Amino acid sequence: MSPALQITSDIVLRSALLVLFLGSLFTLAFGVSLMLGHGWVLRLNERTKRWISTREAMRPMDMPRSIESWLHRWHLPVGIALVLGSAFIGYAAFFRYDLKAIVQLFRTRASVWVGLLVQAGWWLVIVAALAGIAVGVLLIAKPALLQSTEAWANRAYSGRRATKPLETMNYSPDQWIIASPRLSGALIAAGSVYVALMLGYLLISKL
């Protein structure tokens, strides 16, 4: 790792540890105040308890868009670009690929498993490059042959539908905290003390 990259990674790591440490101090104050019965804790919870749904943000990305007409209209330049790009990727994977150098970047004891994963990724790149060349040749010579495959593979999968159960608001933790403020405050404070000690130790060791 270069010195500049090492310095950047250290700054990012220390900043993240500092933010998490300050967050643990805030949750410690929150837990202690909850345990002592201070009303500002519940008022703060009511003010900040807002649900932000990602479904509306995902709607434009989840809409299916058809590019078949554009693809078949410009099938020749698209096919040539696909063949050239896939051939370049295949060439780089065959002649510019060094498995040992990539494995050494991770510097881990489980180098055997890392090697297997990297090798599997290499085969995936090779298969994708060969498939890209085949599709590009078909686009150049026989674009009509791809229409049946496109009709079978052209399916839309909704991410909003898959994440719909996660968008349901769950008030059980709030209700439990309100019902048992001292117990929940003690648990939050104890967990915050443990996290603050661990993060404080890491911060001191990184100085």
C-alpha positions in Angstrom: 0.0 0.0 0.0 1.3 3.4 -1.0 2.1 6.0 1.8 -0.6 8.3 0.5 -3.2 5.6 0.5 -2.1 4.5 4.0 -2.5 8.0 5.4 -5.9 8.4 3.7 -7.1 5.1 5.1 -5.8 6.0 8.6 -7.7 9.3 8.5 -10.9 7.7 7.4 -10.6 5.0 10.1 -9.9 7.5 12.9 -12.8 9.7 11.7 -15.2 6.8 11.7 -14.0 5.6 15.1 -14.4 9.2 16.5 -18.0 9.5 15.1 -18.9 6.2 16.5 -17.4 7.0 19.9 -19.3 10.3 20.1 -22.5 8.4 19.1 -21.9 5.9 22.0 -21.6 8.8 24.4 -24.9 10.2 23.2 -26.6 6.9 23.6 -25.1 6.6 27.1 -26.6 10.0 28.0 -29.9 8.8 26.4 -29.9 5.6 28.5 -29.0 7.3 31.8 -31.7 10.0 31.2 -34.2 7.3 30.4 -33.3 5.3 33.4 -33.7 8.5 35.6 -37.1 9.3 34.2 -36.2 12.5 32.4 -39.0 13.6 30.1 -36.9 15.1 27.4 -35.9 11.6 26.2 -39.4 10.6 25.3 -40.1 14.0 23.8 -37.0 13.7 21.7 -38.1 10.2 20.6 -41.5 11.5 19.5 -39.9 14.4 17.5 -37.4 12.2 15.7 -39.6 9.2 15.1 -40.2 9.7 11.4 -40.5 7.0 8.8 -38.6 7.6 5.6 -39.8 5.2 2.9 -37.4 4.2 0.1 -40.2 2.9 -2.1 -40.9 6.3 -3.6 -37.2 6.8 -4.2 -36.9 3.4 -5.9 -39.9 3.9 -8.1 -38.0 5.6 -11.1 -35.3 2.9 -10.9 -37.8 0.1 -10.7 -39.7 1.1 -13.9 -38.9 -1.3 -16.8 -37.4 0.4 -19.9 -37.2 -1.2 -23.3 -34.1 -0.7 -25.4 -34.8 -3.4 -28.0 -35.9 -1.1 -30.7 -32.8 1.1 -30.3 -30.6 -2.0 -30.1 -31.9 -3.5 -33.3 -31.8 -0.2 -35.1 -28.1 0.2 -34.3 -27.2 -3.5 -34.1 -24.1 -3.1 -36.3 -22.1 -0.5 -34.3 -23.4 -2.0 -31.0 -22.3 -5.5 -32.1 -18.9 -4.2 -33.2 -18.4 -2.4 -29.9 -19.5 -5.5 -27.9 -17.1 -7.8 -29.8 -14.2 -5.4 -29.4 -14.9 -4.7 -25.7 -15.4 -8.4 -24.9 -12.2 -9.4 -26.8 -10.2 -6.8 -24.9 -11.5 -8.1 -21.6 -10.7 -11.7 -22.6 -7.2 -10.7 -23.7 -6.6 -8.9 -20.5 -7.9 -11.8 -18.4 -5.7 -14.3 -20.4 -2.4 -12.4 -20.7 -2.5 -9.6 -18.1 -3.8 -11.6 -15.1 -1.6 -12.5 -12.1 -3.4 -14.7 -9.5 -0.5 -14.6 -7.0 -0.3 -10.8 -7.1 -4.0 -10.4 -6.5 -4.0 -12.9 -3.6 -1.0 -11.1 -2.0 -3.0 -7.8 -1.9 -5.3 -9.3 0.8 -2.5 -10.4 3.1 -4.6 -13.0 4.8 -3.9 -16.4 6.2 -6.8 -17.8 4.3 -5.0 -17.3 1.0 -6.2 -20.7 -0.3 -9.9 -19.6 -0.1 -9.0 -16.2 -1.5 -7.2 -17.9 -4.4 -10.3 -20.0 -5.1 -12.6 -17.0 -5.0 -10.3 -15.0 -7.3 -10.0 -18.0 -9.7 -13.7 -18.4 -9.8 -14.0 -14.7 -10.6 -11.5 -15.2 -13.4 -13.6 -18.0 -14.9 -16.7 -15.8 -14.6 -14.9 -13.0 -16.5 -13.8 -15.4 -19.2 -17.2 -16.9 -19.7 -18.8 -13.4 -19.8 -16.2 -12.2 -22.4 -16.9 -15.2 -24.6 -20.7 -14.7 -24.2 -20.2 -11.0 -25.1 -18.3 -12.0 -28.3 -21.0 -14.4 -29.3 -23.8 -11.9 -28.7 -21.9 -9.3 -30.6 -21.3 -11.5 -33.6 -25.0 -12.4 -33.7 -25.9 -8.7 -33.5 -23.6 -8.0 -36.5 -24.6 -11.0 -38.6 -28.1 -12.3 -37.5 -29.8 -9.9 -35.1 -33.1 -11.6 -35.7 -31.8 -14.8 -33.9 -31.7 -12.8 -30.7 -35.3 -11.8 -30.7 -36.6 -15.2 -29.3 -33.9 -15.1 -26.6 -34.8 -11.5 -25.7 -38.5 -12.4 -25.4 -37.6 -15.1 -22.9 -35.0 -13.2 -20.9 -36.7 -9.8 -21.0 -38.3 -9.9 -17.6 -38.7 -7.2 -15.0 -37.9 -8.0 -11.3 -39.3 -5.5 -8.8 -37.0 -4.5 -6.0 -39.9 -2.5 -4.4 -42.0 -5.6 -4.2 -39.1 -7.6 -2.6 -38.5 -4.9 0.0 -42.1 -4.2 0.8 -42.1 -6.1 4.1 -39.2 -4.0 5.3 -41.2 -0.8 4.7 -43.7 -1.7 7.4 -43.3 0.4 10.6 -42.7 -1.6 13.8 -43.5 0.2 17.0 -42.7 -2.7 19.3 -39.3 -1.4 20.5 -40.8 2.1 21.3 -43.7 0.5 23.1 -41.4 -1.7 25.1 -39.1 1.3 26.1 -42.1 3.3 27.2 -43.5 0.4 29.2 -40.1 -0.3 30.9 -38.1 2.9 30.8 -35.7 2.0 33.7 -34.8 -1.4 32.4 -34.4 -0.3 28.8 -32.4 2.7 29.9 -30.1 0.5 32.0 -29.6 -1.9 29.0 -28.9 1.0 26.6 -26.5 2.6 29.1 -24.6 -0.7 29.7 -24.3 -1.4 26.0 -23.1 2.2 25.4 -20.4 2.0 28.1 -19.1 -1.2 26.6 -19.0 0.3 23.1 -17.5 3.5 24.3 -14.7 1.6 26.1 -13.9 -0.5 23.1 -13.9 2.5 20.7 -11.9 4.6 23.1 -9.3 1.9 23.3 -9.1 1.7 19.5 -8.8 5.5 19.3 -6.0 5.7 21.8 -4.2 2.8 20.1 -4.4 4.6 16.7 -2.9 7.8 18.0 
